[in-house]
């Protein structure tokens, strides 16, 4: 256990030294494994991790869903979603911010990417909010926070990675994310309403809004149809989640071409962004596999399980400590790295917890519920300083908005997320009632 803790300390030092997380995990895991077992076994382990990850059929779902999101982002469908949400909330106080949150939820439901949602919706929703005199803090906060919904509302790349790490049913993980994702949208809408009521200067009246164009209407209907197509296909048994990624990619491309909204330049840009994002994810997965192999060989998960048994700690206390660890790690780690670094360590502990009777007595339901909790905490990390990946994505699109302004605007949404997290932890039924 001591070797693992030292390795984690070195890993954190490398991360703070701005070494890319993928290389930091691979370096610490590879060298640590070599010091325990020798350089030849370590070389074999590293080679196996690279080969198995690169040729993993299950991981093929990642670039396909990312491609689907990039095609939708480049085809103007996000504009249609915002226009539809604007027609719904436009006359309300803070209506454009409400529309931004709802359209972020809709776009994330088909893109599965928080960063893509934040980047796309910032270009779509920010200009009209500035035009009507919305404060930069509320405008930027609603987009950055709304973008976090992309990792929970299915199809979710993070949920897929969790399912692969824990050998959980990805379809059931998607189902479990539906109600918590809808709650996320609802709580964010309430956060906007409360913010503008407490400070009316954040959002002036916008008056009548222009009618939706035919293209916008097609974008809304097409997005809803694509989401239903994927969900019905998976849960109706027509195709697996991995096959759903391929079907979704083809369907999104057909939708974009049918709308005549995707140029050759946009298509090649979608391919390029997909390659870059997929390469980054696969590099992090390989690094995590190497580090996990070292940590498991060093006996950290077994030692933690033994420690919990020796201390006779209440299972809810263990869950609370894990949530606290995620909240702290979210201040310095990005979401995928956090999942890959912690789940292999926490997974053996979770399945050993005894919740007595009830829903969590079933190991499969326990892992599914824990997935929702982990993803919601990870959502919070995307808007938590000093890292807050969604904040930096928004800053790159709107460089004239100070980071302090964005973080100030995020505060109501962060508080709403904490309330939602507490609700999902204390009432597991919310996540599991559809299973």
C-alpha positions in Angstrom: 0.0 0.0 0.0 2.9 2.4 0.8 4.3 1.9 -2.7 0.9 2.9 -4.2 0.6 6.0 -2.1 4.1 7.1 -3.0 3.3 6.5 -6.7 0.1 8.6 -6.4 2.1 11.4 -4.8 4.6 11.3 -7.6 1.7 11.3 -10.1 0.1 14.4 -8.6 3.5 16.1 -8.6 3.9 15.4 -12.3 0.4 16.7 -13.0 1.1 19.9 -11.2 4.3 20.2 -13.2 2.0 20.1 -16.3 3.1 16.8 -17.6 0.1 15.4 -19.7 -1.9 13.1 -17.5 -1.7 10.2 -20.0 2.1 10.2 -20.0 2.3 10.8 -16.2 0.2 7.8 -15.5 2.1 5.6 -18.0 5.5 6.8 -16.7 4.6 6.3 -13.0 2.8 3.0 -13.6 5.5 1.5 -15.9 8.4 2.5 -13.7 6.6 1.4 -10.5 5.8 -2.0 -12.0 9.4 -2.4 -13.1 10.7 -1.6 -9.7 8.4 -4.3 -8.2 8.7 -7.0 -10.8 11.5 -6.1 -13.1 11.9 -4.3 -16.4 11.2 -7.2 -18.7 7.7 -8.0 -17.1 7.0 -4.2 -17.1 7.8 -3.9 -20.8 5.5 -6.8 -21.5 2.7 -5.2 -19.4 3.1 -1.9 -21.2 3.1 -3.5 -24.6 0.0 -5.5 -23.7 -1.8 -2.4 -22.5 -1.1 -0.5 -25.7 -2.0 -3.4 -28.0 -5.2 -4.4 -26.2 -6.5 -0.8 -25.9 -5.6 0.0 -29.5 -7.5 -3.1 -30.8 -10.4 -3.0 -28.3 -13.7 -3.5 -30.1 -15.6 -2.0 -27.2 -13.6 1.2 -27.3 -14.7 1.7 -31.0 -17.8 3.2 -29.6 -15.9 6.3 -28.4 -14.8 7.8 -31.8 -18.2 6.9 -33.3 -20.2 8.9 -30.7 -17.6 11.7 -30.9 -18.0 11.8 -34.7 -21.8 12.0 -34.3 -21.5 15.0 -32.0 -19.0 16.8 -34.2 -21.2 16.3 -37.3 -24.2 17.7 -35.4 -22.0 20.6 -34.2 -20.9 21.5 -37.7 -24.3 21.2 -39.3 -26.1 24.0 -37.5 -28.5 21.7 -35.6 -27.4 23.4 -32.3 -28.8 26.6 -33.7 -32.2 25.0 -34.2 -32.2 23.6 -30.7 -31.5 27.1 -29.3 -34.2 28.6 -31.5 -36.7 26.1 -30.3 -35.8 26.6 -26.6 -35.9 30.3 -27.2 -39.5 30.1 -28.5 -40.4 28.2 -25.3 -38.8 30.6 -22.8 -38.1 33.7 -24.8 -40.7 35.9 -23.1 -39.7 34.9 -19.5 -37.3 36.8 -17.4 -33.9 35.3 -18.2 -35.5 33.4 -21.1 -32.3 33.3 -23.2 -30.3 31.8 -20.3 -33.1 29.3 -19.8 -33.0 28.5 -23.5 -29.3 28.1 -23.4 -29.6 25.5 -20.6 -32.3 23.5 -22.3 -30.6 23.6 -25.7 -27.4 22.5 -24.0 -29.2 19.5 -22.5 -30.7 18.6 -25.9 -27.5 18.9 -27.8 -25.6 16.9 -25.2 -28.2 14.2 -25.4 -27.0 13.4 -28.9 -23.4 14.5 -28.8 -22.4 12.7 -25.5 -19.6 15.3 -25.0 -19.5 18.1 -22.5 -16.7 20.0 -24.1 -18.3 19.8 -27.6 -21.6 21.0 -26.1 -19.9 24.0 -24.3 -17.9 24.9 -27.4 -20.8 24.7 -29.8 -23.5 26.4 -27.7 -21.2 29.2 -26.7 -21.0 30.2 -30.4 -24.8 29.8 -30.8 -26.2 31.2 -27.5 -23.7 33.8 -26.4 -24.2 36.4 -29.2 -27.9 36.8 -28.7 -27.6 37.1 -25.0 -25.0 39.8 -25.4 -27.1 41.5 -28.0 -30.0 41.8 -25.5 -27.8 43.0 -22.6 -27.5 39.9 -20.5 -24.6 40.0 -18.1 -21.5 38.1 -19.2 -21.5 36.1 -15.9 -25.0 34.7 -16.3 -24.6 34.1 -20.1 -21.3 32.3 -19.7 -22.3 30.5 -16.6 -25.4 29.0 -18.1 -23.5 27.7 -21.2 -20.5 26.3 -19.2 -22.8 24.6 -16.7 -25.3 23.4 -19.3 -22.4 21.8 -21.2 -21.7 19.5 -18.3 -24.9 17.6 -19.0 -23.2 16.0 -21.9 -21.4 13.3 -19.8 -24.6 12.1 -18.1 -27.5 12.2 -20.6 -27.1 9.2 -22.8 -25.3 8.5 -25.0 -22.4 9.3 -22.7 -18.8 8.6 -23.4 -17.9 8.7 -19.7 -20.7 6.2 -19.0 -19.3 3.9 -21.7 -15.8 4.1 -20.2 -17.1 3.4 -16.7 -19.0 0.4 -18.1 -15.9 -1.0 -19.8 -13.9 -0.5 -16.6 -16.4 -2.3 -14.3 -17.9 -4.7 -16.9 -21.3 -3.2 -16.4 -24.2 -3.2 -18.8 -23.8 0.0 -20.8 -27.5 0.0 -21.8 -28.5 0.0 -18.2 -26.1 2.7 -17.4 -27.7 4.8 -20.1 -31.1 4.2 -18.6 -29.9 5.1 -15.1 -28.7 8.4 -16.4 -32.0 9.6 -17.9 -33.8 10.9 -14.7 -30.6 12.3 -13.1 -29.9 14.1 -16.4 -33.4 15.5 -16.6 -33.0 16.6 -13.0 -29.8 18.4 -13.9 -31.7 20.4 -16.6 -34.5 21.2 -14.1 -32.2 22.3 -11.3 -30.2 24.5 -13.8 -33.5 26.1 -15.0 -34.4 26.8 -11.3 -30.9 28.2 -10.7 -31.4 30.7 -13.6 -34.9 31.7 -12.3 -33.6 32.3 -8.8 -30.5 34.2 -10.0 -32.5 36.7 -12.1 -35.1 37.1 -9.3 -32.4 38.0 -6.8 -30.6 40.2 -9.3 -32.9 41.4 -12.1 -30.0 43.3 -13.8 -28.5 40.0 -14.9 -31.2 39.6 -17.5 -33.2 42.4 -19.0 -36.5 41.9 -20.8 -36.0 40.6 -24.4 -39.6 41.2 -25.7 -41.0 39.2 -28.7 -38.7 36.7 -30.4 -38.5 36.0 -34.1 -40.3 32.9 -35.4 -38.3 29.8 -36.0 -37.1 29.1 -39.5 -37.9 25.9 -41.4 -34.3 24.8 -40.9 -34.5 25.4 -37.2 -37.7 23.3 -36.9 -36.1 20.5 -38.9 -33.0 20.6 -36.6 -35.2 20.3 -33.5 -37.3 17.4 -34.9 -34.2 15.7 -36.3 -32.3 15.9 -33.0 -35.3 14.4 -31.1 -35.7 11.7 -33.7 -32.0 10.8 -33.5 -32.1 10.6 -29.7 -35.3 8.4 -29.9 -33.7 6.2 -32.6 -30.6 5.5 -30.5 -32.5 4.9 -27.3 -35.2 2.7 -28.9 -32.6 0.8 -30.8 -30.6 0.0 -27.7 -33.5 -0.8 -25.3 -35.6 -2.5 -27.9 -32.9 -5.0 -28.6 -32.4 -3.9 -32.2 -28.7 -3.3 -31.7 -26.1 -3.2 -28.9 -24.7 0.1 -27.5 -21.6 -0.4 -29.6 -23.6 -0.9 -32.8 -25.8 2.1 -31.7 -22.7 4.3 -32.0 -22.2 3.3 -35.6 -25.9 3.7 -36.4 -26.0 7.1 -34.7 -23.0 8.3 -36.6 -24.6 7.3 -39.9 -27.9 8.8 -38.9 -26.4 12.1 -37.9 -24.5 12.3 -41.2 -27.7 11.5 -43.1 -29.6 14.1 -41.1 -26.9 16.8 -41.8 -26.8 15.9 -45.5 -30.6 15.9 -45.7 -30.7 19.4 -44.2 -27.9 20.4 -46.7 -26.2 21.9 -43.7 -22.8 20.1 -43.8 -20.2 21.3 -46.3 -17.1 19.3 -47.3 -15.1 21.7 -45.1 -17.4 20.9 -42.1 -17.2 17.2 -42.8 -13.4 17.2 -42.8 -13.3 19.4 -39.7 -15.6 16.8 -38.0 -13.3 14.0 -38.9 -10.2 15.9 -37.7 -11.8 16.8 -34.4 -12.9 13.2 -34.0 -9.3 12.0 -34.6 -7.8 14.4 -32.2 -10.3 13.7 -29.4 -10.2 10.0 -29.9 -6.4 9.9 -29.8 -6.4 11.9 -26.6 -8.9 9.6 -25.0 -7.1 6.4 -26.1 -3.8 7.8 -24.8 -5.4 8.5 -21.4 -7.0 5.0 -21.4 -3.6 3.4 -22.1 -1.9 5.4 -19.4 -4.7 4.5 -16.9 -4.4 0.8 -17.8 -0.6 0.9 -17.1 -1.1 2.8 -13.8 -4.0 0.5 -12.7 -1.8 -2.6 -13.4 0.8 -1.2 -11.1 -1.7 -0.2 -8.4 -3.4 -3.6 -8.4 -0.1 -5.4 -8.3 1.0 -3.2 -5.4 -2.2 -4.3 -3.6 -3.8 -0.9 -3.0 -7.4 -2.0 -3.6 -7.1 -5.1 -1.4 -5.4 -3.1 1.3 -8.2 -0.5 1.3 -10.9 -3.2 1.4 -9.1 -4.8 4.4 -8.8 -1.4 6.1 -12.5 -0.8 5.7 -13.3 -4.2 7.2 -10.8 -3.7 10.1 -12.3 -0.3 10.9 -15.9 -1.5 10.5 -16.8 1.7 8.7 -20.5 2.3 7.7 -20.9 1.9 3.9 -22.5 5.3 3.6 -19.4 6.8 5.3 -17.2 5.1 2.6 -19.5 6.5 -0.2 -19.3 10.0 1.4 -15.4 9.8 1.6 -15.3 8.8 -2.1 -17.6 11.6 -3.1 -15.3 14.0 -1.1 -12.2 12.7 -2.9 -13.9 13.2 -6.3 -14.8 16.8 -5.4 -11.2 17.5 -4.3 -9.7 15.8 -7.4 -12.1 17.7 -9.6 -10.2 20.9 -8.7 -7.1 19.7 -10.5 -8.0 16.8 -12.8 -10.2 16.7 -15.9 -13.1 14.3 -16.0 -11.9 11.4 -18.0 -8.5 11.2 -16.1 -10.4 11.2 -12.8 -12.6 8.3 -13.9 -9.8 6.2 -15.2 -7.6 6.9 -12.2 -10.1 6.2 -9.5 -12.6 3.6 -10.7 -10.1 0.7 -10.8 -9.2 1.5 -7.2 -12.8 2.2 -5.9 -14.5 -0.6 -7.9 -13.3 -3.5 -5.7 -14.2 -1.5 -2.6 -17.7 -0.8 -3.8 -18.6 -4.4 -4.6 -17.6 -5.4 -1.1 -19.8 -2.9 0.7 -22.8 -4.4 2.6 -25.9 -2.2 2.4 -28.1 -4.9 3.9 -31.4 -5.0 2.1 -32.9 -2.8 -0.5 -31.8 -1.8 -4.0 -28.1 -1.4 -3.2 -28.0 -5.0 -1.9 -27.8 -6.1 -5.5 -24.2 -5.7 -6.7 -25.2 -4.8 -10.3 -27.6 -2.1 -9.1 -25.0 -0.8 -6.7 -22.4 -0.4 -9.5 -25.0 1.3 -11.7 -26.0 3.7 -9.0 -22.4 4.5 -8.2 -21.8 5.2 -11.9 -24.5 7.9 -11.7 -23.0 9.4 -8.5 -19.5 9.4 -10.0 -20.6 11.0 -13.3 -22.5 13.7 -11.4 -19.5 14.5 -9.3 -17.4 14.6 -12.5 -19.9 17.0 -14.0 -19.3 19.3 -11.0 -15.6 19.1 -11.6 -16.0 20.5 -15.1 -17.0 23.8 -13.6 -15.0 23.7 -10.4 -11.9 26.1 -10.2 -9.0 26.1 -10.7 -9.3 23.7 -13.7 -13.0 23.6 -14.8 -12.5 22.3 -18.3 -15.8 23.7 -19.6 -14.8 27.1 -18.3 -11.5 27.1 -20.3 -13.4 25.9 -23.4 -15.7 28.8 -23.1 -12.8 31.1 -22.4 -11.1 30.0 -25.6 -14.2 30.8 -27.6 -14.9 34.1 -25.8 -11.4 35.3 -24.8 -12.7 38.8 -23.8 -14.6 37.4 -20.9 -12.4 37.1 -17.7 -12.2 33.7 -16.0 -13.4 35.3 -12.7 -16.5 36.5 -14.5 -17.3 33.0 -15.8 -16.7 31.3 -12.4 -18.8 33.9 -10.7 -21.7 33.1 -13.1 -21.3 29.4 -12.5 -21.9 29.7 -8.7 -25.7 29.2 -8.8 -25.3 26.2 -11.1 -22.6 24.7 -8.9 -24.9 25.0 -5.8 -27.7 23.4 -7.8 -25.4 20.5 -8.7 -24.5 20.0 -5.0 -28.2 19.7 -4.1 -28.7 17.3 -7.0 -25.7 15.2 -5.9 -27.0 15.0 -2.3 -30.4 13.9 -3.6 -29.0 11.2 -5.8 -26.7 9.9 -3.1 -29.4 9.7 -0.4 -32.2 8.5 -2.7 -30.7 5.7 -5.0 -34.2 4.9 -6.3 -34.1 8.0 -8.5 -31.3 6.5 -10.5 -32.6 2.9 -10.5 -36.3 3.2 -10.8 -36.3 2.7 -14.6 -34.2 -0.5 -14.5 
